[in-house]
Amino acid sequence: MTQFEVVDLFASHLAITITFFMAFVSTTSAMLVASYFAKDSIPPSLARVMLVIYTTSSIFLIGGFQRTSKVMVTIREKLEEIAPWHTAASEAEWVLPTVIAIGTGTMLVISIVAIWYFQYSRRARI
């Protein structure tokens, strides 16, 4: 691969990773807004459907984020050899895997809390 191709591949995967994260934020926001404003008017069968859709969407988005980020780590190793001038190649090797682990863990926790809040808000009469 040429220097341009490796840098372009890294940038493309970074853009895809950001897209996965933003889609996760949007999906979770929609779930929380529905939980807050429509908690009393959502019938139980629709609530189950919403939980299934949110859970499967979250699993897909978190998995996509994590997998695309792992590919970025592999590409970053190539950057050190081919394009040492690139910003990602000049940072410490532990930074990108640590950010990926924190991001993935945070997304998991947020999705679990969103599911809990959805269930809690339907039971609580605030």
PyMOL commands that set and color helices and strands:
alter all, ss='L'
color gray80, all
select helices_A, chain A and resi 3-37+44-82+87-90+95-123
alter helices_A, ss='H'
color red, helices_A
deselect
rebuild
show_as cartoon
